[in-house]
Amino acid sequence: MKKILIALAATILTCCINLPVAAQQQQRFQATWPSLDNYKIPDWFRDAKFGIFIHWGVYSVPAFESEWYPRNMYISDTKEYKHHIEKYGTQNKFGYKDFIPMFKAEKFDAARWVDLFKSSGAKYIVPVAEHHDGFSMYNTALSRWNAVAMGPKRDVIGELATASRKAGLMFGVSSHRIEHWWFFGGGRNFNSDVNDTAYADLYGPALVHNPFDKKAVAPVMSPEFMNDWLLRSTELVDKYHPDLVWFDWWIEQKELEPYRKSFASFYYNKGLEWNKGVVINYKHESYPGNSAVLDVERGKLPGIRPQAWQTDDAIGNTSWGFTNDNTFKTPQYVITNLIDIVSKNGNLLMNIGPRPDGTITEEETNVLLGTGKWLAVNGEAIYATRPWKIYGEGPTESASGEFNTQKPYTAKDIRFTTKGDTLYALTLELPAAKQSIAINSLSLKSNNGIVANVALTGSNETLRWKQTKDALVIQAVADYPSANAAAFRINFKK
């Protein structure tokens, strides 16, 4: 026994010696909530503010309705079900698996994608490594159904990781694997290829369950499936060393709690070994307290959150993946919602859905370039900023919660960010040529400070302004250096 203990102690000591100095000094994370509550959000994430999400997979081939085509094509009362039979035939003769050879990605160029993302002003990218459909976009050892073995026959995640780091962008991955537990369940109800045992490793458990029926009790996930989820998650970390791992909503299931904790401790300790800060994004209440970074889908928070958080949204209005009839947001929407989110201590992760050949739509390209053009002028009021005392003022109600589309803002809607001793006030629409800006929160009676100077970011124009008992009034500006929104740099007397 003594020899065993000595050998074990020597092994632990050797492991510690081989760790970077920072990892040796930092206490290792354990798979417990009290330990994980010691997690600190890294500055790179808090400074980045804007990232690009990428939903690209086999579901881009049918390009119909949404990226949930693979589920809905097996549910009889859906548009996808009827469309599928009319165009491809019955699901026992042509199933989802038969789209894979059509997913060729022949024009995919990771470096070209990353050039566009960098031009958009994004600081990090998060491609989907595996969506609910169970097809991995990376070189996995755990499934034959992956983009290296089939379809594109390329390691999409690996190529994007290399291109991102070469361009100086942070790199993340997203996993939607957990919903695979029930995703193809509709195919169990009739004669479809989901019931063919030859494809059981693609279609998975395929349990008949409606996750949106709050009265329905979800089948308890098996240990085998949860272990598979954990193995795939850790494999992504080991293979690609991502700076961020994004998880979709269903990981909140109670039975997965030990696995969630195990993954977080594993990943955070890897971050210590790599000597870099890493991030887990989660939804709802999957990770409590300070243990990870909250993400809000297609929505926002109503006010400033003390901990950094994130919105994930899509330029496409009806689908995250490519479809033939999607409609798209404007640069105005993206820019003003980015400002609003940043003023509340959040980041914006904005999604695109490339075509199956690997090209990005013109509409999404134009929105990204428009956003980048604005950030090139006004980025100092966004990047590396922190919230002020209040997030803003103005007549337009801010959307709150998930799946809540923001109403258009006006030039009277103001948002605040800070950097050092500087306060930035940003209008959420470009003021009209003869429109003065009145900021009530900077009135003399507000006791928020005596203004010493006001400047327009991206401009050398000398502004006329006056701080009164009711407002800081900035006189109309003849010409703004950018479209969409204006940013004013404000300094106070000490």
N, C-alpha and C positions, 0 to 999 in steps of 0.2 A: 504493500500500500504506500509506504514511504517513497519508494522509487517512482510510483505512478504520480504521486503528488508533485515530486521534484520535476518530473518530465513535463507535467501539465503547467507548472509555474514557469518553466523555461520556455514553453511554447507561447504562453501569454506574453512573457517579457519580450520575446523575439518579435511578435506581432506589433507590440507597442513601439519597439525600437525602429521598426521599418515604416511606421507612420510618419507623415510630415509633422514638423514641430507644432503647428497650429492644432493638429488633430490630437497630439499627445497632451497638450495643455487644456483642450476642450473636453469636458466630461462627455462620455459617449451616451448616446440616446438609448433608452430602454423601451420595450414595447408596452409602455404604460402611459395612461393619459397624464399623470403628474410629470413624468419625464418629458413627454412630447410637448407639454405646455411651456417648456423652456426654449422652444424653437423661436428664433428671431428671423423675421423677414429680411432678406438681404437687400442692401442698398441698390444693387443693380436693378432689381425689380421695381423698387419704389421710385427710382429715377427714370426708368424706361418709358412708362406711361402708355405707350402705344405698341401693340403687337399685331401680327397677322396669323389668323387661324386658317387652316386649309382642309376642307372636306373633299377628298378625291379618292375614288375607289370604283369598284365594279358597278355600283349603282349609277354612275355617270353614263353608262352605256344605254340603258333604256331611256334615261333623261326625261322621265315622265313624273309629274306631280312633285316628288321630293326624294330625298335620300332614304326614306322609309319604303320605297318601292319593294325591296326584297321581302318585307313583312306583309305589306298590303296586297301584293300579288297573290297571296295565299288566303286572303279573307274575302269571302264571296260577295259581300255587299259593298265593295269598294270600287272606285273608278279604275284602280290599278288592275284589279282582278279581271274586269271586263276588257280593258285595253289589252292586257297580256294575251288573253285567249284570241282576240280578234287579230292581233299582230303576229304573235309567235306560236300560237297553238295552246293546247291544254297543258297544265302544269306537270302532268306525268310524262309528257313527251318533251317539253322544253321547260326546264326549271331554272332557278336562279343560277345554278352552276354553269349553265350553258351560255351565260353572258361573259364568263371569264375569258375564253379565247378571243372575244371581241374587244376586250380591254387591252389595247396594244401600246398605248402611251408613246406612239412613234415620234411625236414632236416634243416630248418632255425634255426640258433643258433646265436643270437645277440652277445653274449659274445665272441664266437669264431670268428665272423667277426671282432669285434673290436680288438681282439688280433692280428689278421693279419694286420689291418690298423695301429696299433701302431708299429708293427714290420717293417712296410714300412717306418716309419719315419714321417707319417702324424700327424698333430696336430689338425685337425678338420675334421668332416665328414658331408656330406650333402646328405641324402637320398631324393629321389623324394617322396613328400607327395601325389601329384596328378599330373598325366601326362595329355596329351591332351585327353586321352580316357575317362576321367571323373570318373575313379575308384579310390576312395580314399584309401590310404594305412594306414589310421589312423582312430581313433574312432570319426567320425564326427556325429554331430546331424543334419546335413543339407542334408544328402542323405542316402538312404538305400543301395546304391551301394558302399560298403566299405569293407575293409579286415577284419573287426571285425564281420560283419553280414554275410559275404559270403566268398567263397574261403578259404583262410587260417584260417579265424575266429580267428585272432590274431591282436593285435594292433602293427603292425610292427614298426611304428614311435615311439610309446611309449617304446617299448622294446629296440630299438636302442638308444633312448635318455638316458635311464637308464644305459645301458651298457657303453655308451660313457663317461658319467660323472663319473661313477665308475672307469674308466680307466684313468681319467684325461684329456680327449680330449674335445675340444669345439664341440658343436652340432648345426647344422643348418638344415633347411628344404628347399626344392625347390617346387615352385608352377608353373605349366604349364597350369593352369586352363583356362586362358584367351583364348587360341586357341580353346577351346571346342566350342566356338561360331560357328565355321565353320567346325570343324574337321570331322564330319560324314556326311558332305553335299553331298558327292557322292551317298549316299544311297537314296537320294530323287529322283534320276533320273530313278529308276526302281523298280521292286517289291522286296523290301527287308524289313527286320524287323525294319529298321530305321523309316519306316513309320507307324509302329504299335504303336498306342497311349499308349499301356500298358507299353512301354519302353521309353516313351518320357523323363522321368526323368533321364535316362542313356544317351541317344543319344543327348539330349539337343536341342538347336535351329537347329543345323545341317543345316545351311544355305549353299546354293550352291554358293561357292565363292572360287576362286583360289588365295590364298594370295601371290603367287609368280608372278602373272601377274601384272606388275607395271601399266598397262593401265586400269586395272579393278578397279572400285570404290567399296570399301568394304562397305557392308551394315552397317549402323550406329547401334552400339550396343544398346540394350534396357536398360533403367534404371534398370529393374528387374535383367537382367543378370549382370550388373556392380555392383549392390548392393549385389548380390549373391557372386561375386568375392571378394568383400570387406569383407563380412561376413565370408567366408571360410578362408581368409587370417588372419583376426583377431582371428578367432577360433583357428587356428594353434598356434598363439602367446600365447593366453590365456591358452591353454591346455599344451603346451610343453616348453614354455619359451625359445625358440631357441636363440642362440647367433648370428645367421645369417639367413636371409631369402633371397633366390635366386629366381628371377623372370625371366621367359623366355621373348623372344623378343617382343611379340605382345602387351605388356602393353603400348607401345609407342603411341597407337592410341589416337588421340586428345580428343575424347569424354571421355576417361578414366582419363584425367588429374586431375580433382578434387578428384577422388577416390585414385589416386596414392599419392597425397599430404595428403589426410586424413589418408591413411595407414601409411605413413612415420611418420607423427606427432604422431599418436597413438603408433607406435612401439618404436620410440625414447623416448617418455615419459615413456613407460613401462621400457625401459632400465634404465632410471633415477630412477624409483621406485625400480627396482631390484638392483640398484647400480652397474651396469656393462655396458660396452660398447657393443653395438649391431651393426650389419652390414646389409645393404640391397645391394644385387648385382643386377645390371640391365644391359641391353644391349642397344646399339645404343644411342639414346638421350632421353630415358624415364625419367631420372632424370638429371637436369642440374647442372652445377657448382660443388659445394662441397657437394651437398645434399645426395649423396650415392656413392657406389663404382662400377666403370665401370668393366664389364666383357666382354671378347672377346672370341667368340666361335671358337674352333679349329684354333686358329691363335695367333698372338702376335702384340705388338707395335714395331715400328722401333727404338725407342730410349727411354730415361728416361722420364717418366711422373712424374711431381711434386707430384700429388696425387697418393696414392697407388691404384693399379688396380689388375685385375685377368684374367688369361686364364682358360677357361674350355675346357678340351680335354678328349679324351677317349683312353684307351689302345686298345680297339677294333677299327679297321680301318673303318669298313663299317656300324657298328651299335652301338648305345649307350646301347641298351638292348641285352640280350642273343639271338644269332641265331646259327644255326647248322653249318654255313659255314663262320663265321667271321674269319678275320685274325687279327694279333695283333702286336703292337709295341714292341720294345725291351727295356730292361733296359737302354741301351745306349741312345736311343732316349729320354726317360723320363728324365734321369739325366741331359743330356746336355741342353735340353730345359728348365728344371727347373733352371739351372744355368743362362742361358740367360735371362729368365724372371725375376729372382730375381735381376740381375744386372741392370734391367730397372725399379726397384721399384714395381715389380709385385709378385703375388702369382700364384701357379699352383694348380688347382682343377682337379685331374685326375680321370676319371670315370671307373667303372667296371659295368658289366651286369651279375648278378647271374642267374643261371638256375632256372626254375620254382619250383624245389624242395628246393631251398634255399642254394644250394652249389655254390661255386665260382670256376670258371674254373681253370685248372692247369696253363694255359698260363698266365692268369691275376695274379694268385698267385705268379708265378715265377718272373714276372715283379715287383710286389710290394716288394717281398723279396729282389730282386736284388737292387732295389732303396734304401731300408732300410739298406742294408749292406753298401752301399756307404755313406749314410748319417751318419751312426754310426761312421765312420772314419772322415768324412769331414764336419759334420753338423755345426761346429763352423764358417765355411765360408758362411753358408746359413742362419741359424736361427738368428733372432734378428739383422740382418745386415741392412745396408742402402746403397743406391747407392753412388758411387764415383763421381768425376767430369765428367767422361765419363763412358759409360757402358762397353767398351771394344775395341778390335782391332782384325784384322785378315782378311784373304782373302775371307772367305765365307760370301755371302750376307745373311743377316738375313731376314727371312720371315716377312711380314707385312700385317696386316689386317685379316679379318675372313676367315676361311676355306682355309688356306694357309699352306701346309705341308712344314716343314723345310728340306732343303737339308742337308746331313750329314756334320758335322763339322770336322775340323782337329785339330791336336795338336798345330797348329800355331794360332788358334782362341782362344783369351784370353778374359775373362770377369772379371770385378772387383766388389768387394763388400767391405764395410768398417764396422768396429765396434770399436768405440772409436778412439784411435790413430793408430789402425792396419788396414792395407790394405791387402785384399786377392786378389790374382791373380789366376784364375782357368783356366786350359786348357780344351777345349771342346772335347778332345780325349786324351787318355793316350799316352804320348810321347813314342817313340820307345826307346829301351834300350840304344842306343848310341846317342840319339837325345838331343841336348842342347835346352834350351828355351830362346828365345830372346824377350824381352818385350820392344817394341819401345817407348811406352808411359811413360816409366820410365828411359829414357835416361837422361844424364846430361843436354843436350840442351833443354829438355822438360820443365825444371824448375818446375817439379812436386815434388821435394824434393830429399835430399841426403839420400840414403838408408843406414841404420845402420846394419840391419840384415835380413836374409832370412832363413825361415825354411819350412819344408814340413809338413803339417798337418798329424797327425797320425804316425809320424816317429821321431825317435831320431837321425837320421843320420845328420851329419854335412855337409852342402852343400857348394860347391865351387861356388862362383859367383863373378861377376865384373860389376860395373856400368860404362859404357863408354859414350862417347858423343852421340852414336847412339842407345844404348839400355842397359837395364839390362839383362845380360847374365847369366843364371843359367846353370852350367855344367851338363852334363848327369847324371842321377840318376840310380844306379845299380838296385834298387828294389823299387817299389812303394807299399804303404800299402793298396791300393785299386785298383780295375779295373775301367775302363770307363773314368775317368777324374782325374786330379791332382790339388790339391789346395796348394798354397804357401802363407805363412804368412810373411808379409813384414812390417818392422818398420823403421821409418825414424829418422835421427838425429834431435834433437830439437835445 
